């Protein structure tokens, strides 16, 4: 698992004083940076070979201004050319949101997916979602996670 701590700012809240729902995809992307570095250690865009295929966010509990939010990032599934990333946002030891992203190893010139190199697959596997994690229990093909964990 990778962990990134975010300190919400005043501009990150909505009219109800909750963390604005638009912030979670942004913070989840920040949490995926270590994964990006496995493919591109210097994060150079010159030879970038990752493309986002899908993102989803489920809001589990209210999160508010005034306390840091920890973004936990795991590798869910490693496919031939894609990897599913599972993420959680925690505030004060409480799960506030969870989400998935599917990232594809991609050749932009030829507009086609590429097989993930074995060396990168090995690195991805080191950050796999634990088999006993509540998100491993699936319903309708989506991670379900237990908000009380």
N, C-alpha and C positions, 0 to 999 in steps of 0.2 A: 504494500500500500504506500502511496505517496500522500503527504499531508501538506496543505497550504493554508495558512491562517490569513484571513481577510478582516480588516477593521472597517466596518461599515461607516460611511460618512452621511452627513445630513441629506445630501442629494440622492442617497440610495433608498430613501423611504418614500412611501406614497401618502395619500391624504388620510389614510387610516393609521398612520405612524408604524406600519409594518414595512419590512424590507420589501421593496418593489419587486414584483415577480419578474421583471425584465433583468434584474441583477443576477439571478441564479445562472442563466446560461453564460453570462460574462465570467462569473466566478468559477463556474465549472471549467470553462476554457482555460483560465489561469491554472487550475488544478491539473490540466492535461499537459502542461508544459514539459514536465519530466518525460512523459511518453513521447512527445514531439522530439525531444533531444535524443532519444534512442535511435530515431531515424535520421535526424539532422542535428548533430551535437552543437553546432554554432548557431542554429536557428536561421541560417542563411536562406533567403527566399529564392536565390539564383537557381538552385536545383531542387526546389521543394517538390516532394512527391507524396503529399498527403492531401486527401480531399474528404470533406465531411459528407457522409451519406444520410445521416439521421441524428436528431437529438430529441430527447423527451425529458420533461421535468414533472415530477409529482410533488405537490406541496402537501406536507404532512402535518406541520405545526407552525404556529405563528413565530416569526423571528422579528426582532425589533432592534432599533438603534441602541447603542450603549454597551454592547458586548461583542467580542470577536466571534467570528464564524470560522470553523475549521472545515475545510473541504477535504474529504477523504476520496482518493481515486484508486480504483482497482482495475485490473484487466479481467474482464468477464470471459469472453470467448475469443479464441484466436482462430480465424479461418484461413483460407488459402491466401487471400489478398486483403482481408479486413480484420479488424479487431473491434470487439464491443467493449466499451469502457463503462464501468458502473461507478457512479459517484454519489456521495452523500454530503449534505451540509449540516453541521452540528453547531448548536449554540447552547451554552450552559448545560452540556451533557444531555442535550435533547435533540433528536433528529428533526430537522426542520424541512428538509427537502431531499429528494433522491432523484437520480436521473441516469439516463443512458446516452451514449453517443456511439455511433458506428463510424470509424475512421478507416478509409480505404487507402492502401498503398497504390499510387496512381501515376501513370505516365501521361502528363498533360499534352505532350506533343502528339502522341498517337491516340489520345483520348481512350485509354484502356487501363484496366486494373493490372497490377503486377503481383506476382507471388512475393510474399514477405520473406526476405532472406532468413535463412536458418539462424544466423547469429543474432538477429533482432528478435526472432521468435523465442529464442532461449532467454533473452533479457526480459521480454514481455511476460514470460511464464513466471519469472521471479516475483511478479507483482499481482499474481492471480488472486481473485476473490477466494477466500478460504471456503473449503467445502462445507463447513458448518455455519457459514454466514447466513442469516435469515433471507437474504436476497437470492440465495440459491434455490429457494422454494419458488417455483414458477406457477403462474396462473395466466392463462390466455397468452402464453409466449412472452410475458413481460415480467421483469423482476418485481417482487412484491414487498420484500423487506418488512420487518416488524418495527413500527414506530417506537416501541417501548425498549428497544435494545440500544 
